[in-house]
Amino acid sequence: MRQPSPPGWHRSDSWSGVVYAKRPFAGPEAVLAYLSRYTHRVAISNSRLLTLDERGVTFLWKDYRAEGRTRRKS
């Protein structure tokens, strides 16, 4: 007998594979630390930041429409 699916999940009868997953050796905290490296990426790296003051932020960006020239944005 099948278990009911959790809310928001949809069961697929078209796939009959088996998922193999071991328990994490270092516990759930290590799994979250691993995943957070990929889900919480920085949008602008520190090397691209030029200034930060009460007026705003200035950073470098590459303009691919202008042959990849580096530009400043405030």
Residue pairs with C-beta under 8 A, 6 or more apart in sequence:
2 11
5 11
24 30
24 31
44 59
48 59
48 60
48 61
49 57
49 58
49 59
50 58
50 59
50 60
50 72
51 57
51 58
52 58
55 74
56 74
57 74
58 72
58 73
58 74
59 72
59 73
60 70
60 71
60 72
60 73
61 70
61 71
61 72
61 73
62 68
62 69
62 70
62 71
63 69
63 70
63 71
